[in-house]
Amino acid sequence: MAGRSLFTSVASYLRSGLDELKKVVWPTREQALQYTLIVVVSVIIVTVMTAALDYGLSQGLQRVISWSQRV
């Protein structure tokens, strides 16, 4: 009996998942391309900002280290 109850629960879960997928409004091809472009550009911008911050902090740390070695 426990096995049948588990099967019924899993089947009910999968059925409700499929019902929810039928309610989804999928984006058009143009929208998907536009959203993809926005994500790619955003990632590039954040990457450049992170690289610039990393470079600036490493240069500052190198100056502090070289200054401390002179003292």
MMTF fields as JSON, N, C-alpha, C and O atoms, coordinates in Angstrom:
{
  "mmtfVersion": "1.0.0",
  "mmtfProducer": "UNKNOWN",
  "numBonds": 283,
  "numAtoms": 284,
  "numGroups": 71,
  "numChains": 1,
  "numModels": 1,
  "chainsPerModel": [1],
  "groupsPerChain": [71],
  "chainIdList": ["A"],
  "bondAtomList": [4, 2, 8, 6, 12, 10, 16, 14, 20, 18, 24, 22, 28, 26, 32, 30, 36, 34, 40, 38, 44, 42, 48, 46, 52, 50, 56, 54, 60, 58, 64, 62, 68, 66, 72, 70, 76, 74, 80, 78, 84, 82, 88, 86, 92, 90, 96, 94, 100, 98, 104, 102, 108, 106, 112, 110, 116, 114, 120, 118, 124, 122, 128, 126, 132, 130, 136, 134, 140, 138, 144, 142, 148, 146, 152, 150, 156, 154, 160, 158, 164, 162, 168, 166, 172, 170, 176, 174, 180, 178, 184, 182, 188, 186, 192, 190, 196, 194, 200, 198, 204, 202, 208, 206, 212, 210, 216, 214, 220, 218, 224, 222, 228, 226, 232, 230, 236, 234, 240, 238, 244, 242, 248, 246, 252, 250, 256, 254, 260, 258, 264, 262, 268, 266, 272, 270, 276, 274, 280, 278],
  "bondOrderList": [1, 1, 1, 1, 1, 1, 1, 1, 1, 1, 1, 1, 1, 1, 1, 1, 1, 1, 1, 1, 1, 1, 1, 1, 1, 1, 1, 1, 1, 1, 1, 1, 1, 1, 1, 1, 1, 1, 1, 1, 1, 1, 1, 1, 1, 1, 1, 1, 1, 1, 1, 1, 1, 1, 1, 1, 1, 1, 1, 1, 1, 1, 1, 1, 1, 1, 1, 1, 1, 1],
  "groupList": [{"groupName": "MET", "atomNameList": ["N", "CA", "C", "O"], "elementList": ["N", "C", "C", "O"], "formalChargeList": [0, 0, 0, 0], "bondAtomList": [1, 0, 2, 1, 3, 2], "bondOrderList": [1, 1, 2], "singleLetterCode": "M", "chemCompType": "L-PEPTIDE LINKING"}, {"groupName": "ALA", "atomNameList": ["N", "CA", "C", "O"], "elementList": ["N", "C", "C", "O"], "formalChargeList": [0, 0, 0, 0], "bondAtomList": [1, 0, 2, 1, 3, 2], "bondOrderList": [1, 1, 2], "singleLetterCode": "A", "chemCompType": "L-PEPTIDE LINKING"}, {"groupName": "GLY", "atomNameList": ["N", "CA", "C", "O"], "elementList": ["N", "C", "C", "O"], "formalChargeList": [0, 0, 0, 0], "bondAtomList": [1, 0, 2, 1, 3, 2], "bondOrderList": [1, 1, 2], "singleLetterCode": "G", "chemCompType": "PEPTIDE LINKING"}, {"groupName": "ARG", "atomNameList": ["N", "CA", "C", "O"], "elementList": ["N", "C", "C", "O"], "formalChargeList": [0, 0, 0, 0], "bondAtomList": [1, 0, 2, 1, 3, 2], "bondOrderList": [1, 1, 2], "singleLetterCode": "R", "chemCompType": "L-PEPTIDE LINKING"}, {"groupName": "SER", "atomNameList": ["N", "CA", "C", "O"], "elementList": ["N", "C", "C", "O"], "formalChargeList": [0, 0, 0, 0], "bondAtomList": [1, 0, 2, 1, 3, 2], "bondOrderList": [1, 1, 2], "singleLetterCode": "S", "chemCompType": "L-PEPTIDE LINKING"}, {"groupName": "LEU", "atomNameList": ["N", "CA", "C", "O"], "elementList": ["N", "C", "C", "O"], "formalChargeList": [0, 0, 0, 0], "bondAtomList": [1, 0, 2, 1, 3, 2], "bondOrderList": [1, 1, 2], "singleLetterCode": "L", "chemCompType": "L-PEPTIDE LINKING"}, {"groupName": "PHE", "atomNameList": ["N", "CA", "C", "O"], "elementList": ["N", "C", "C", "O"], "formalChargeList": [0, 0, 0, 0], "bondAtomList": [1, 0, 2, 1, 3, 2], "bondOrderList": [1, 1, 2], "singleLetterCode": "F", "chemCompType": "L-PEPTIDE LINKING"}, {"groupName": "THR", "atomNameList": ["N", "CA", "C", "O"], "elementList": ["N", "C", "C", "O"], "formalChargeList": [0, 0, 0, 0], "bondAtomList": [1, 0, 2, 1, 3, 2], "bondOrderList": [1, 1, 2], "singleLetterCode": "T", "chemCompType": "L-PEPTIDE LINKING"}, {"groupName": "VAL", "atomNameList": ["N", "CA", "C", "O"], "elementList": ["N", "C", "C", "O"], "formalChargeList": [0, 0, 0, 0], "bondAtomList": [1, 0, 2, 1, 3, 2], "bondOrderList": [1, 1, 2], "singleLetterCode": "V", "chemCompType": "L-PEPTIDE LINKING"}, {"groupName": "TYR", "atomNameList": ["N", "CA", "C", "O"], "elementList": ["N", "C", "C", "O"], "formalChargeList": [0, 0, 0, 0], "bondAtomList": [1, 0, 2, 1, 3, 2], "bondOrderList": [1, 1, 2], "singleLetterCode": "Y", "chemCompType": "L-PEPTIDE LINKING"}, {"groupName": "ASP", "atomNameList": ["N", "CA", "C", "O"], "elementList": ["N", "C", "C", "O"], "formalChargeList": [0, 0, 0, 0], "bondAtomList": [1, 0, 2, 1, 3, 2], "bondOrderList": [1, 1, 2], "singleLetterCode": "D", "chemCompType": "L-PEPTIDE LINKING"}, {"groupName": "GLU", "atomNameList": ["N", "CA", "C", "O"], "elementList": ["N", "C", "C", "O"], "formalChargeList": [0, 0, 0, 0], "bondAtomList": [1, 0, 2, 1, 3, 2], "bondOrderList": [1, 1, 2], "singleLetterCode": "E", "chemCompType": "L-PEPTIDE LINKING"}, {"groupName": "LYS", "atomNameList": ["N", "CA", "C", "O"], "elementList": ["N", "C", "C", "O"], "formalChargeList": [0, 0, 0, 0], "bondAtomList": [1, 0, 2, 1, 3, 2], "bondOrderList": [1, 1, 2], "singleLetterCode": "K", "chemCompType": "L-PEPTIDE LINKING"}, {"groupName": "TRP", "atomNameList": ["N", "CA", "C", "O"], "elementList": ["N", "C", "C", "O"], "formalChargeList": [0, 0, 0, 0], "bondAtomList": [1, 0, 2, 1, 3, 2], "bondOrderList": [1, 1, 2], "singleLetterCode": "W", "chemCompType": "L-PEPTIDE LINKING"}, {"groupName": "PRO", "atomNameList": ["N", "CA", "C", "O"], "elementList": ["N", "C", "C", "O"], "formalChargeList": [0, 0, 0, 0], "bondAtomList": [1, 0, 2, 1, 3, 2], "bondOrderList": [1, 1, 2], "singleLetterCode": "P", "chemCompType": "L-PEPTIDE LINKING"}, {"groupName": "GLN", "atomNameList": ["N", "CA", "C", "O"], "elementList": ["N", "C", "C", "O"], "formalChargeList": [0, 0, 0, 0], "bondAtomList": [1, 0, 2, 1, 3, 2], "bondOrderList": [1, 1, 2], "singleLetterCode": "Q", "chemCompType": "L-PEPTIDE LINKING"}, {"groupName": "ILE", "atomNameList": ["N", "CA", "C", "O"], "elementList": ["N", "C", "C", "O"], "formalChargeList": [0, 0, 0, 0], "bondAtomList": [1, 0, 2, 1, 3, 2], "bondOrderList": [1, 1, 2], "singleLetterCode": "I", "chemCompType": "L-PEPTIDE LINKING"}],
  "groupTypeList": [0, 1, 2, 3, 4, 5, 6, 7, 4, 8, 1, 4, 9, 5, 3, 4, 2, 5, 10, 11, 5, 12, 12, 8, 8, 13, 14, 7, 3, 11, 15, 1, 5, 15, 9, 7, 5, 16, 8, 8, 8, 4, 8, 16, 16, 8, 7, 8, 0, 7, 1, 1, 5, 10, 9, 2, 5, 4, 15, 2, 5, 15, 3, 8, 16, 4, 13, 4, 15, 3, 8],
  "groupIdList": [1, 2, 3, 4, 5, 6, 7, 8, 9, 10, 11, 12, 13, 14, 15, 16, 17, 18, 19, 20, 21, 22, 23, 24, 25, 26, 27, 28, 29, 30, 31, 32, 33, 34, 35, 36, 37, 38, 39, 40, 41, 42, 43, 44, 45, 46, 47, 48, 49, 50, 51, 52, 53, 54, 55, 56, 57, 58, 59, 60, 61, 62, 63, 64, 65, 66, 67, 68, 69, 70, 71],
  "secStructList": [7, 2, 2, 2, 2, 2, 2, 2, 2, 2, 2, 2, 2, 2, 2, 2, 2, 2, 2, 2, 2, 2, 2, 7, 7, 7, 7, 7, 2, 2, 2, 2, 2, 2, 2, 2, 2, 2, 2, 2, 2, 2, 2, 2, 2, 2, 2, 2, 2, 2, 2, 2, 2, 2, 2, 2, 2, 2, 2, 2, 2, 2, 2, 2, 2, 2, 2, 2, 2, 2, 7],
  "xCoordList": [0.813, 0.0, 0.855, 0.506, 1.965, 2.803, 3.397, 3.543, 3.741, 4.303, 3.309, 3.682, 2.053, 1.027, 0.783, 0.53, 0.854, 0.662, 1.809, 1.585, 3.017, 4.158, 4.004, 4.255, 3.592, 3.381, 2.312, 2.473, 1.239, 0.148, 0.628, 0.269, 1.434, 1.944, 2.872, 2.78, 3.767, 4.69, 3.923, 4.212, 2.948, 2.157, 1.391, 1.304, 0.849, 0.107, 1.047, 0.683, 2.248, 3.228, 3.611, 3.652, 3.887, 4.258, 3.105, 3.324, 1.894, 0.72, 0.529, 0.224, 0.709, 0.548, 1.667, 1.448, 2.86, 3.948, 3.635, 3.872, 3.106, 2.727, 1.605, 1.602, 0.664, -0.423, 0.131, -0.337, 1.122, 1.724, 2.48, 2.445, 3.167, 3.901, 2.959, 3.351, 1.736, 0.761, 0.342, -0.118, 0.501, 0.12, 1.227, 0.98, 2.435, 3.571, 3.4, 3.019, 3.687, 3.69, 5.145, 5.949, 5.478, 6.848, 7.19, 6.341, 8.438, 8.81, 8.935, 9.197, 8.742, 8.934, 10.431, 11.252, 10.777, 12.19, 12.899, 14.027, 12.232, 12.823, 13.058, 14.107, 12.084, 12.235, 13.381, 14.174, 13.466, 14.533, 15.901, 16.837, 16.02, 17.284, 17.611, 18.759, 16.602, 16.805, 17.232, 18.158, 16.58, 16.926, 18.331, 19.081, 18.684, 20.019, 21.073, 22.104, 20.814, 21.741, 21.916, 23.032, 20.825, 20.89, 21.759, 22.579, 21.587, 22.371, 23.847, 24.71, 24.14, 25.542, 26.216, 27.338, 25.551, 26.123, 26.316, 27.342, 25.349, 25.465, 26.644, 27.379, 26.828, 27.948, 29.271, 30.212, 29.345, 30.578, 30.878, 32.022, 29.872, 30.065, 30.545, 31.494, 29.903, 30.299, 31.703, 32.476, 32.039, 33.382, 34.441, 35.474, 34.185, 35.145, 35.292, 36.405, 34.184, 34.248, 35.024, 35.827, 34.791, 35.496, 36.985, 37.818, 37.323, 38.728, 39.417, 40.55, 38.745, 39.331, 39.54, 40.581, 38.581, 38.714, 39.847, 40.64, 39.926, 40.987, 42.352, 43.283, 42.47, 43.734, 44.115, 45.259, 43.159, 43.432, 43.844, 44.794, 43.157, 43.509, 44.867, 45.635, 45.173, 46.472, 47.601, 48.659, 47.398, 48.41, 48.623, 49.756, 47.535, 47.637, 48.361, 49.181, 48.074, 48.732, 50.214, 51.044, 50.55, 51.966, 52.711, 53.859, 52.076, 52.719, 52.913, 53.952, 51.932, 52.054, 53.177, 53.975, 53.258, 54.309, 55.687, 56.618, 55.817, 57.127, 57.504, 58.684, 56.532, 56.796, 57.244, 58.16, 56.592, 56.939, 58.32, 58.977, 58.767, 60.079, 61.188, 62.319, 60.87, 61.85, 62.05, 63.119, 61.017, 61.063, 61.872, 62.009],
  "yCoordList": [-1.205, 0.0, 1.267, 2.255, 1.235, 2.429, 2.752, 3.926, 1.738, 1.959, 2.639, 3.532, 2.235, 2.838, 4.282, 5.131, 4.561, 5.921, 6.823, 7.967, 6.287, 7.041, 7.294, 8.402, 6.266, 6.415, 7.461, 8.291, 7.426, 8.386, 9.806, 10.75, 9.953, 11.274, 11.822, 12.995, 10.979, 11.414, 11.773, 12.788, 10.948, 11.213, 12.529, 13.314, 12.76, 13.998, 15.208, 16.255, 15.051, 16.137, 16.461, 17.63, 15.442, 15.656, 16.258, 17.129, 15.81, 16.338, 17.818, 18.611, 18.191, 19.602, 20.445, 21.602, 19.869, 20.584, 20.841, 21.94, 19.841, 20.014, 21.035, 21.826, 21.022, 22.012, 23.431, 24.35, 23.608, 24.926, 25.354, 26.528, 24.411, 24.744, 25.19, 25.983, 24.699, 25.113, 26.574, 27.22, 27.092, 28.472, 29.474, 30.68, 28.987, 29.866, 30.586, 29.981, 31.887, 32.668, 32.741, 33.462, 31.988, 31.915, 33.155, 33.664, 33.653, 34.835, 34.502, 33.362, 35.516, 35.328, 35.208, 35.454, 34.832, 34.71, 36.055, 36.119, 37.119, 38.45, 38.838, 39.385, 38.553, 38.867, 38.061, 38.594, 36.789, 35.945, 36.468, 36.496, 36.88, 37.431, 38.747, 38.986, 39.591, 40.865, 40.631, 41.285, 39.72, 39.422, 38.832, 39.139, 37.988, 37.4, 38.489, 38.486, 39.412, 40.514, 41.367, 41.771, 41.638, 42.427, 41.713, 42.347, 40.413, 39.655, 39.653, 39.858, 39.424, 39.378, 40.73, 40.786, 41.809, 43.15, 43.436, 43.991, 43.066, 43.278, 42.51, 43.038, 41.279, 40.47, 41.093, 41.139, 41.574, 42.218, 43.461, 43.671, 44.283, 45.501, 45.161, 45.769, 44.205, 43.824, 43.227, 43.464, 42.458, 41.877, 42.964, 42.909, 43.949, 45.048, 45.835, 46.193, 46.104, 46.836, 46.04, 46.61, 44.746, 43.903, 43.843, 43.905, 43.723, 43.681, 45.0, 45.001, 46.119, 47.429, 47.587, 48.085, 47.176, 47.246, 46.344, 46.741, 45.151, 44.218, 44.804, 44.743, 45.364, 45.966, 47.132, 47.236, 47.992, 49.142, 48.728, 49.284, 47.776, 47.323, 46.629, 46.806, 45.843, 45.159, 46.169, 46.014, 47.199, 48.239, 48.991, 49.281, 49.297, 49.971, 49.109, 49.615, 47.832, 46.926, 46.799, 46.753, 46.743, 46.681, 47.937, 47.852, 49.088, 50.336, 50.333, 50.775, 49.842, 49.776, 48.821, 49.131, 47.686, 46.697, 47.268, 47.147, 47.89, 48.451, 49.617, 49.809, 50.387, 51.483, 50.945, 51.487, 49.87, 49.31, 48.658, 48.59, 48.183, 47.571, 48.632, 48.343, 49.842, 50.932, 51.503, 52.017, 51.405, 52.02, 51.216, 51.594],
  "zCoordList": [0.0, 0.0, 0.0, -0.646, 0.72, 0.795, -0.571, -0.911, -1.358, -2.687, -3.603, -4.364, -3.546, -4.376, -3.974, -4.829, -2.717, -2.246, -2.756, -3.151, -2.738, -3.241, -4.736, -5.21, -5.478, -6.914, -7.196, -8.091, -6.449, -6.624, -6.318, -7.022, -5.274, -4.902, -5.982, -6.341, -6.504, -7.543, -8.81, -9.443, -9.184, -10.381, -10.228, -11.172, -9.06, -8.807, -8.883, -9.419, -8.345, -8.381, -9.823, -10.207, -10.613, -12.015, -12.808, -13.651, -12.552, -13.242, -12.928, -13.819, -11.655, -11.291, -11.907, -12.266, -12.027, -12.687, -14.15, -14.65, -14.84, -16.243, -16.387, -17.33, -15.466, -15.498, -15.356, -16.027, -14.489, -14.319, -15.571, -15.941, -16.232, -17.457, -18.57, -19.426, -18.571, -19.583, -19.385, -20.326, -18.164, -17.865, -18.202, -18.232, -18.454, -18.706, -20.034, -21.037, -20.032, -21.268, -21.72, -21.131, -22.771, -23.236, -24.054, -24.784, -23.941, -24.715, -26.206, -26.589, -27.018, -28.461, -28.736, -27.853, -29.954, -30.321, -30.172, -29.684, -30.591, -30.492, -29.031, -28.688, -28.181, -26.761, -26.151, -25.374, -26.499, -25.963, -26.398, -25.599, -27.657, -28.142, -27.427, -27.054, -27.24, -26.553, -25.102, -24.624, -24.404, -23.016, -22.93, -22.004, -23.893, -23.916, -24.109, -23.438, -25.019, -25.263, -24.012, -23.684, -23.32, -22.085, -21.05, -20.386, -20.91, -19.936, -20.319, -19.465, -21.598, -22.035, -21.819, -21.316, -22.191, -21.999, -20.514, -20.121, -19.69, -18.249, -17.671, -16.837, -18.103, -17.619, -18.03, -17.239, -19.268, -19.727, -18.899, -18.497, -18.639, -17.848, -16.439, -15.945, -15.797, -14.441, -14.442, -13.513, -15.469, -15.571, -15.694, -15.027, -16.544, -16.717, -15.42, -15.036, -14.745, -13.476, -12.423, -11.685, -12.352, -11.393, -11.714, -10.81, -12.995, -13.4, -13.065, -12.585, -13.313, -13.006, -11.498, -11.069, -10.709, -9.257, -8.782, -7.927, -9.322, -8.964, -9.318, -8.514, -10.503, -10.94, -10.022, -9.578, -9.75, -8.892, -7.491, -6.939, -6.914, -5.568, -5.546, -4.6, -6.574, -6.601, -6.776, -6.166, -7.596, -7.752, -6.437, -6.053, -5.762, -4.465, -3.444, -2.679, -3.422, -2.489, -2.809, -1.901, -4.085, -4.467, -4.021, -3.584, -4.125, -3.682, -2.17, -1.679, -1.434, 0.013, 0.385, 1.271, -0.258, 0.033, -0.3, 0.495, -1.474, -1.838, -0.925, -0.629, -0.481, 0.449, 1.799, 2.418, 2.258, 3.573, 3.555, 4.594, 2.41, 2.32, 2.324, 2.714, 1.897, 1.899, 3.303, 3.631, 4.114, 5.46, 6.416, 7.579]
}
